[in-house]
Amino acid sequence: MEPVKRLAKYAMVTGVILSAALFLAASLIPRQLMLIFTTDEAIITQGMIYLETIRYTYLVFAIAQVLLYTLRIVGSVRISLYLSLTALAVNCFWNYTLIYGRFGMPSLGTKGAAIATLISRVVELAVLIGYIVLREKKLRLGWRDYLLPQPSSMPSLAGDYVRVMIPMMIVNALWGLNNAAQNAILGHMTARAIAANSVASTLFLLCKSTAQGSAATASFYTGKTIGEGDFEKLRLYARTWQVLFIGIGILSGIALFFLRIPILSVYRLEPETRQMADTFLLILSVIIVTMSYQMPVNAGIIRGGGDIRYAFTLDIVSIWCIVIPVSWAAAFVFHASPVTVVWLLNADQIFKAVPAFIKCNYGHWAKKLTR
């Protein structure tokens, strides 16, 4: 377990540095950050209020995620589910309490939403640390594991981590920038498009979590099986998983299609905004079918199998050479409707399924990343 602890230390250092950089950006240039996403002054003002508090969650979230991923490496996955449910319950309670001023608390609106998120993140990390100290028996992580110097017996592990981490960090950063760019393009169109996209994306993210969970599971078992050296079993796993991913995508699409009506009825929206949000959700109910296949295959099986160059190239070409330029031109040069722009912004979730199928079934992607 010593190599796992060393990797956990490197990941923690990386997470702390990145979260500190985000915190500084949110502290020093909050308005400039908001201007990336919209020019609506009312939205910018509320966004800066939200950012003022939410920035304190960055470090807490980074530490919690590194600890959770470390536990997943050794198969301790139930704690992630329990923590997610706990954080969700805490967040919902404090959102209701602080946004609307219930149970004798002040009505804080946007700031209350940020405080609720901060509380849920702190509770999540506190419970996680308590679990590691009191219950976790596989790794027996302690604060010394993050402070002690690198053992001389493992000088190559740090080099392997940097070699793999840098391209992976670039890929994930590009994925995050892609989400930001998509929101920025819609955010600079109309206020109605911003509101409709906010409503639609909330429900979409809920259904999208199944694809993300599938990708994380596939990545874990892919790496584990490669470590065991059983490549024949890995090929069998990959074929079986692909069938499951397609089934999950179809069920997710059906769920999103039927859930959109009762969910939209909860929101107080103008008729035109409600109609636009409904159309967005219809589009996303199709998108999620192919997303639920390509994301676990590309980000789970293939990237988990060690083919980092493929993941890097796929994201560069599909997102930054096709989707973002075409969507930007459609929105601001040809003045296409928000509905058309949403289709274009999510088009990669459809066509990336083709290279995913070819690479997974006919390409070489299973590689050992370290000694």
Residue, then its C-alpha position, 0 to 999 in steps of 0.5 A: m500500500e506504500p505506493v498508493k500512499r505516495l501517489a495520494k501525497y502527490a495528488m494532494v499537493t497537486g489539488v491544493i496548488l490548483s485550488a489555491a490558484l482558483f481561490l486567488a483568481a476568484s478573490l482578485i478578479p471576480r468581476q472579470l471571471m463573471l464577464i467571461f460568462t455573461t454581460d448581464e449586469a444583474i447576473i454579474t452582481q449576483g454571481m460575484i456575491y455567490l463567488e465571494t463565499i463559494r471560493y472557500t469551498y475549493l480547497v475543501f472540495a479538492i482535499a475531499q476528492v483526493l481522499l475519496y479517489t485514494l479510497r476508491i483505488v483500494g476498493s472502498v467505494r461505499i463511503s463515496l455514496y454515503l457522503s454524497l447522500t449526506a452532502l445532498a441532504v445537508n445542502c438541500f436543508w441549508n439551501y431551503t433555510l438560508i435562501y428563503g429564511r426559514f427556521g428563524m434564519p435570515s433570508l440571504g438569497t444567492k449568498g445563502a445558496a453559497i453558504a449552504t454549499l460551503i456547509s455541505r462541503v465542510v460536513e462532507l470533509a469532516v465525515l470523511i476524515g472521521y471515517i479514515v481515522l476511525r474506520e478505514k483499515k486498508l490504507r491506514l492513512g495519516w497526516r504523516d503520509y502527506l508530510l514525510p519525504q519521498p522514500s529512496s526506494m521509490p524514486s521512479l514513482a514521482g517521475d511516473y506520476v508527473r509523466v501521467m499527471i501532466p497530460m491528464m491534468i491538461v485533458n481535465a482542464l480542457w474539459g472544464l474549460n469546455n464547460a465554461a466556454q459552452n456556458a459563456i456562449l449561451g450566456h452572451m446570447t439572451a437572458r432567456a437562454i441563460a435561464a432555460n439552460s440553467v434549468a435544463s442543465t440542472l436536470f441533465l447533470l442529475c441524469k448525467s451522473t450515471a454516465q460519470g459513475s459508469a466511467a469511474t467504475a470502468s476506469f477502476y476495474t480497467g486499471k485493476t485488471i491491467g495491474e493483474g496482467d489479465f488482458e484477456k479478461l479485460r477485453l471480455y470486460a470491455r465488451t460487456w461494459q459497452v452493452l451495459f453503457i448503451g442500456i444505461g444511456i437508453l434508460s437515462g434518455i427515457a428518464l430525462f424525457f419523462l422527468r422534464i415535465p414535472i420538473l419544469s412545473v416546479y420552476r416559476l418561468e415565463p412561458e417562452t423560457r419554459q418552452m425553451a427549457d423544455t426544448f433543451l431537455l428534449i435535445l439533451s434526452v437524445i444527447i445523453v444516450t450517446m454520452s452514456y456510451q462514449m464517456p465511459v468508453n473514452a474516459g473510463i475504459i480507454r483512458g483508464g487503460g493508460d492511453i492518455r495520448y488518445a484522450f488528449t487528441l480526441d478532446i483537442v480535435s472534437i471540442w476545440c477544433i470543431v465544437i467550440p469554433v462552430s458553436w461560436a460562429a453559429a451564435f455570434v456570426f450567423h446569429a442562430s437560435p439558442v436551440t441550434v447552438v445547444w445542438l452544436l455545443n453537444a454534438d461531440q457527445i454524438f460523434k465521439a461515440v464512433p472513435a470510442f467504438i473503433k478504438c475500444n474494439y479494434g485498437h490498442w489501449a491497455k498499457k501499464l503506466t508505472r513499474 
